[in-house]
């Protein structure tokens, strides 16, 4: 049970990091006035 919780937590952290970086990238592109 605990192992599963830890795995879920690690997965959430990775997902949150990916989402965070996507937002940062989008904000940077908006600042530059260019979009992919």
PDB file with one MODEL, atoms N, CA, C and O in Angstrom:
MODEL        1
ATOM      1  N   UNK A   1       0.835  -1.198   0.000  1.00  0.00           N
ATOM      2  CA  UNK A   1       0.000   0.000   0.000  1.00  0.00           C
ATOM      3  C   UNK A   1       0.876   1.257   0.000  1.00  0.00           C
ATOM      4  O   UNK A   1       0.644   2.184  -0.777  1.00  0.00           O
ATOM      5  N   UNK A   2       1.878   1.280   0.873  1.00  0.00           N
ATOM      6  CA  UNK A   2       2.749   2.454   0.959  1.00  0.00           C
ATOM      7  C   UNK A   2       3.568   2.626  -0.312  1.00  0.00           C
ATOM      8  O   UNK A   2       3.796   3.744  -0.774  1.00  0.00           O
ATOM      9  N   UNK A   3       4.005   1.508  -0.869  1.00  0.00           N
ATOM     10  CA  UNK A   3       4.823   1.569  -2.089  1.00  0.00           C
ATOM     11  C   UNK A   3       4.012   2.199  -3.216  1.00  0.00           C
ATOM     12  O   UNK A   3       4.517   3.018  -3.983  1.00  0.00           O
ATOM     13  N   UNK A   4       2.745   1.800  -3.299  1.00  0.00           N
ATOM     14  CA  UNK A   4       1.863   2.337  -4.337  1.00  0.00           C
ATOM     15  C   UNK A   4       1.686   3.841  -4.146  1.00  0.00           C
ATOM     16  O   UNK A   4       1.716   4.606  -5.110  1.00  0.00           O
ATOM     17  N   UNK A   5       1.501   4.258  -2.893  1.00  0.00           N
ATOM     18  CA  UNK A   5       1.328   5.682  -2.598  1.00  0.00           C
ATOM     19  C   UNK A   5       2.566   6.468  -3.013  1.00  0.00           C
ATOM     20  O   UNK A   5       2.466   7.561  -3.568  1.00  0.00           O
ATOM     21  N   UNK A   6       3.734   5.894  -2.735  1.00  0.00           N
ATOM     22  CA  UNK A   6       4.978   6.586  -3.101  1.00  0.00           C
ATOM     23  C   UNK A   6       5.110   6.685  -4.606  1.00  0.00           C
ATOM     24  O   UNK A   6       5.532   7.718  -5.126  1.00  0.00           O
ATOM     25  N   UNK A   7       4.753   5.622  -5.312  1.00  0.00           N
ATOM     26  CA  UNK A   7       4.819   5.630  -6.775  1.00  0.00           C
ATOM     27  C   UNK A   7       3.879   6.687  -7.340  1.00  0.00           C
ATOM     28  O   UNK A   7       4.236   7.412  -8.268  1.00  0.00           O
ATOM     29  N   UNK A   8       2.680   6.772  -6.779  1.00  0.00           N
ATOM     30  CA  UNK A   8       1.698   7.754  -7.229  1.00  0.00           C
ATOM     31  C   UNK A   8       2.219   9.165  -6.984  1.00  0.00           C
ATOM     32  O   UNK A   8       2.079  10.048  -7.830  1.00  0.00           O
ATOM     33  N   UNK A   9       2.810   9.361  -5.835  1.00  0.00           N
ATOM     34  CA  UNK A   9       3.344  10.677  -5.477  1.00  0.00           C
ATOM     35  C   UNK A   9       4.436  11.098  -6.459  1.00  0.00           C
ATOM     36  O   UNK A   9       4.463  12.238  -6.924  1.00  0.00           O
ATOM     37  N   UNK A  10       5.338  10.159  -6.769  1.00  0.00           N
ATOM     38  CA  UNK A  10       6.427  10.447  -7.697  1.00  0.00           C
ATOM     39  C   UNK A  10       5.860  10.774  -9.078  1.00  0.00           C
ATOM     40  O   UNK A  10       6.340  11.682  -9.757  1.00  0.00           O
ATOM     41  N   UNK A  11       4.842  10.028  -9.483  1.00  0.00           N
ATOM     42  CA  UNK A  11       4.231  10.262 -10.793  1.00  0.00           C
ATOM     43  C   UNK A  11       3.584  11.642 -10.837  1.00  0.00           C
ATOM     44  O   UNK A  11       3.691  12.355 -11.835  1.00  0.00           O
ATOM     45  N   UNK A  12       2.915  12.008  -9.755  1.00  0.00           N
ATOM     46  CA  UNK A  12       2.264  13.315  -9.681  1.00  0.00           C
ATOM     47  C   UNK A  12       3.295  14.426  -9.778  1.00  0.00           C
ATOM     48  O   UNK A  12       3.087  15.417 -10.478  1.00  0.00           O
ATOM     49  N   UNK A  13       4.407  14.257  -9.071  1.00  0.00           N
ATOM     50  CA  UNK A  13       5.462  15.280  -9.097  1.00  0.00           C
ATOM     51  C   UNK A  13       6.001  15.439 -10.502  1.00  0.00           C
ATOM     52  O   UNK A  13       6.215  16.562 -10.959  1.00  0.00           O
ATOM     53  N   UNK A  14       6.227  14.326 -11.201  1.00  0.00           N
ATOM     54  CA  UNK A  14       6.735  14.382 -12.566  1.00  0.00           C
ATOM     55  C   UNK A  14       5.737  15.073 -13.482  1.00  0.00           C
ATOM     56  O   UNK A  14       6.111  15.908 -14.305  1.00  0.00           O
ATOM     57  N   UNK A  15       4.459  14.716 -13.332  1.00  0.00           N
ATOM     58  CA  UNK A  15       3.413  15.309 -14.167  1.00  0.00           C
ATOM     59  C   UNK A  15       3.305  16.802 -13.909  1.00  0.00           C
ATOM     60  O   UNK A  15       3.189  17.597 -14.841  1.00  0.00           O
ATOM     61  N   UNK A  16       3.344  17.179 -12.629  1.00  0.00           N
ATOM     62  CA  UNK A  16       3.262  18.597 -12.278  1.00  0.00           C
ATOM     63  C   UNK A  16       4.433  19.362 -12.860  1.00  0.00           C
ATOM     64  O   UNK A  16       4.273  20.490 -13.326  1.00  0.00           O
ATOM     65  N   UNK A  17       5.608  18.756 -12.836  1.00  0.00           N
ATOM     66  CA  UNK A  17       6.799  19.413 -13.390  1.00  0.00           C
ATOM     67  C   UNK A  17       6.634  19.611 -14.893  1.00  0.00           C
ATOM     68  O   UNK A  17       6.956  20.677 -15.420  1.00  0.00           O
ATOM     69  N   UNK A  18       6.133  18.591 -15.584  1.00  0.00           N
ATOM     70  CA  UNK A  18       5.940  18.693 -17.029  1.00  0.00           C
ATOM     71  C   UNK A  18       4.932  19.784 -17.359  1.00  0.00           C
ATOM     72  O   UNK A  18       5.154  20.590 -18.262  1.00  0.00           O
ATOM     73  N   UNK A  19       3.813  19.809 -16.620  1.00  0.00           N
ATOM     74  CA  UNK A  19       2.782  20.828 -16.848  1.00  0.00           C
ATOM     75  C   UNK A  19       3.372  22.211 -16.596  1.00  0.00           C
ATOM     76  O   UNK A  19       3.146  23.146 -17.364  1.00  0.00           O
ATOM     77  N   UNK A  20       4.137  22.324 -15.498  1.00  0.00           N
ATOM     78  CA  UNK A  20       4.754  23.599 -15.140  1.00  0.00           C
ATOM     79  C   UNK A  20       5.648  24.094 -16.268  1.00  0.00           C
ATOM     80  O   UNK A  20       5.586  25.266 -16.640  1.00  0.00           O
ATOM     81  N   UNK A  21       6.475  23.216 -16.814  1.00  0.00           N
ATOM     82  CA  UNK A  21       7.394  23.631 -17.883  1.00  0.00           C
ATOM     83  C   UNK A  21       6.656  24.002 -19.148  1.00  0.00           C
ATOM     84  O   UNK A  21       7.079  24.909 -19.865  1.00  0.00           O
ATOM     85  N   UNK A  22       5.549  23.314 -19.441  1.00  0.00           N
ATOM     86  CA  UNK A  22       4.764  23.661 -20.625  1.00  0.00           C
ATOM     87  C   UNK A  22       4.195  25.071 -20.474  1.00  0.00           C
ATOM     88  O   UNK A  22       4.179  25.846 -21.430  1.00  0.00           O
ATOM     89  N   UNK A  23       3.727  25.398 -19.265  1.00  0.00           N
ATOM     90  CA  UNK A  23       3.186  26.736 -19.010  1.00  0.00           C
ATOM     91  C   UNK A  23       4.287  27.776 -19.151  1.00  0.00           C
ATOM     92  O   UNK A  23       4.086  28.817 -19.777  1.00  0.00           O
ATOM     93  N   UNK A  24       5.451  27.497 -18.569  1.00  0.00           N
ATOM     94  CA  UNK A  24       6.575  28.434 -18.645  1.00  0.00           C
ATOM     95  C   UNK A  24       6.954  28.679 -20.106  1.00  0.00           C
ATOM     96  O   UNK A  24       7.178  29.819 -20.515  1.00  0.00           O
ATOM     97  N   UNK A  25       7.024  27.597 -20.888  1.00  0.00           N
ATOM     98  CA  UNK A  25       7.373  27.732 -22.302  1.00  0.00           C
ATOM     99  C   UNK A  25       6.349  28.608 -23.020  1.00  0.00           C
ATOM    100  O   UNK A  25       6.718  29.499 -23.785  1.00  0.00           O
ATOM    101  N   UNK A  26       5.067  28.355 -22.772  1.00  0.00           N
ATOM    102  CA  UNK A  26       4.016  29.127 -23.434  1.00  0.00           C
ATOM    103  C   UNK A  26       4.118  30.595 -23.064  1.00  0.00           C
ATOM    104  O   UNK A  26       3.961  31.465 -23.920  1.00  0.00           O
ATOM    105  N   UNK A  27       4.379  30.876 -21.792  1.00  0.00           N
ATOM    106  CA  UNK A  27       4.508  32.271 -21.366  1.00  0.00           C
ATOM    107  C   UNK A  27       5.684  32.941 -22.057  1.00  0.00           C
ATOM    108  O   UNK A  27       5.592  34.101 -22.461  1.00  0.00           O
ATOM    109  N   UNK A  28       6.783  32.222 -22.195  1.00  0.00           N
ATOM    110  CA  UNK A  28       7.957  32.767 -22.878  1.00  0.00           C
ATOM    111  C   UNK A  28       7.636  33.098 -24.321  1.00  0.00           C
ATOM    112  O   UNK A  28       8.031  34.153 -24.818  1.00  0.00           O
ATOM    113  N   UNK A  29       6.920  32.207 -25.005  1.00  0.00           N
ATOM    114  CA  UNK A  29       6.579  32.448 -26.404  1.00  0.00           C
ATOM    115  C   UNK A  29       5.635  33.637 -26.532  1.00  0.00           C
ATOM    116  O   UNK A  29       5.738  34.420 -27.477  1.00  0.00           O
ATOM    117  N   UNK A  30       4.714  33.770 -25.577  1.00  0.00           N
ATOM    118  CA  UNK A  30       3.793  34.909 -25.609  1.00  0.00           C
ATOM    119  C   UNK A  30       4.586  36.208 -25.446  1.00  0.00           C
ATOM    120  O   UNK A  30       4.312  37.198 -26.124  1.00  0.00           O
ATOM    121  N   UNK A  31       5.554  36.197 -24.559  1.00  0.00           N
ATOM    122  CA  UNK A  31       6.398  37.381 -24.346  1.00  0.00           C
ATOM    123  C   UNK A  31       7.128  37.755 -25.622  1.00  0.00           C
ATOM    124  O   UNK A  31       7.254  38.935 -25.946  1.00  0.00           O
ATOM    125  N   UNK A  32       7.611  36.750 -26.349  1.00  0.00           N
ATOM    126  CA  UNK A  32       8.367  37.006 -27.582  1.00  0.00           C
ATOM    127  C   UNK A  32       7.445  37.348 -28.741  1.00  0.00           C
ATOM    128  O   UNK A  32       7.901  37.774 -29.802  1.00  0.00           O
ATOM    129  N   UNK A  33       6.158  37.162 -28.536  1.00  0.00           N
ATOM    130  CA  UNK A  33       5.201  37.463 -29.589  1.00  0.00           C
ATOM    131  C   UNK A  33       5.159  36.393 -30.658  1.00  0.00           C
ATOM    132  O   UNK A  33       4.664  36.635 -31.759  1.00  0.00           O
ATOM    133  N   UNK A  34       5.675  35.204 -30.348  1.00  0.00           N
ATOM    134  CA  UNK A  34       5.652  34.104 -31.309  1.00  0.00           C
ATOM    135  C   UNK A  34       5.036  32.882 -30.657  1.00  0.00           C
ATOM    136  O   UNK A  34       5.178  32.660 -29.455  1.00  0.00           O
ATOM    137  N   UNK A  35       4.361  32.108 -31.460  1.00  0.00           N
ATOM    138  CA  UNK A  35       3.759  30.870 -30.973  1.00  0.00           C
ATOM    139  C   UNK A  35       4.170  29.733 -31.894  1.00  0.00           C
ATOM    140  O   UNK A  35       4.374  29.930 -33.092  1.00  0.00           O
ATOM    141  N   UNK A  36       4.290  28.538 -31.321  1.00  0.00           N
ATOM    142  CA  UNK A  36       4.627  27.372 -32.157  1.00  0.00           C
ATOM    143  C   UNK A  36       3.334  26.870 -32.792  1.00  0.00           C
ATOM    144  O   UNK A  36       3.353  25.894 -33.542  1.00  0.00           O
TER     145      UNK A  36
ENDMDL
END
